[in-house]
Amino acid sequence: MGALIFYIAVYFIGYYTANLLNRMVGRVLIRNRRLAGLVLVLMVSLLHGYKIISTSPSHDHGEGAGYALGFYVILPVVIIAIGVLYLTWQENQDNDLP
């Protein structure tokens, strides 16, 4: 749950950074802010996954690095990607209506 909240916060940081950049420049540099947020999530997840794999697991946990990678990195990123794809699909459906 904590990892999902963390990655959602990272997504919104990327989303609103793209929005702020567009407003500061005065024209549209980044057209798809949702994709900008998702790219930031993917970059942070790569760093997070590398950190999980490169360090030794703590002695308290019986699970290995694969479990931690799947539960704390892959699952939240997949949930966010599904949400972004769904919202983009809904927006396209709304734009197609006459």
C-alpha positions in Angstrom: 0.0 0.0 0.0 2.8 2.4 0.8 4.6 1.7 -2.4 1.4 2.4 -4.4 0.9 5.7 -2.6 4.6 6.6 -3.2 4.3 5.9 -7.0 1.0 7.8 -7.2 2.8 10.8 -5.6 5.6 10.4 -8.2 3.1 10.3 -11.0 1.4 13.5 -9.9 4.8 15.2 -9.5 5.5 14.4 -13.1 2.0 15.3 -14.3 2.0 18.7 -12.6 5.6 19.4 -13.5 4.7 19.0 -17.2 1.7 21.3 -16.6 3.9 23.9 -14.8 6.5 23.7 -17.5 3.9 24.3 -20.2 2.5 27.3 -18.3 5.9 28.9 -17.7 6.9 28.6 -21.3 3.6 29.9 -22.5 3.0 27.2 -25.1 2.6 23.5 -25.2 6.0 21.7 -24.9 4.6 18.5 -23.5 1.3 17.5 -25.0 0.5 14.4 -23.0 0.9 15.2 -19.3 -0.3 11.7 -18.3 2.5 10.2 -20.3 5.0 12.5 -18.7 3.8 11.4 -15.3 4.0 7.7 -16.4 7.6 8.2 -17.7 8.7 9.7 -14.4 7.1 6.7 -12.6 9.0 4.3 -14.9 12.3 6.1 -14.3 11.9 6.0 -10.5 10.8 2.4 -10.6 14.0 1.5 -12.6 16.1 3.1 -9.9 14.0 1.5 -7.1 14.3 -1.9 -8.7 18.0 -1.6 -9.1 18.3 -0.6 -5.5 16.3 -3.7 -4.4 18.3 -6.1 -6.6 21.8 -4.6 -5.8 21.4 -4.7 -2.0 21.2 -7.7 0.2 17.8 -8.4 1.7 17.4 -7.7 5.4 17.6 -10.7 7.8 14.0 -10.1 9.1 12.3 -11.0 5.8 12.2 -14.5 4.5 11.2 -13.4 1.0 13.9 -12.8 -1.6 14.5 -9.9 -3.9 12.1 -11.2 -6.5 9.2 -10.9 -4.1 10.2 -7.4 -3.1 10.6 -6.4 -6.7 7.2 -7.7 -7.7 5.3 -6.4 -4.7 7.0 -3.0 -4.2 7.9 -2.0 -7.8 6.1 -4.0 -10.5 2.6 -4.2 -9.0 2.3 -0.4 -8.2 3.7 0.5 -11.7 1.2 -1.8 -13.4 -1.7 -0.4 -11.4 -0.7 3.1 -12.3 -0.2 2.2 -16.0 -3.6 0.6 -16.2 -5.2 3.7 -14.6 -3.4 6.0 -17.1 -4.4 3.9 -20.0 -8.0 3.8 -18.8 -8.2 7.5 -18.3 -6.6 8.1 -21.8 -9.1 5.7 -23.4 -12.0 7.4 -21.6 -10.8 10.8 -22.8 -10.6 9.5 -26.4 -14.1 8.1 -26.1 -15.4 11.4 -24.9 -13.7 13.3 -27.8 -15.2 10.9 -30.4 -18.8 11.7 -29.4 -20.5 14.1 -31.8 
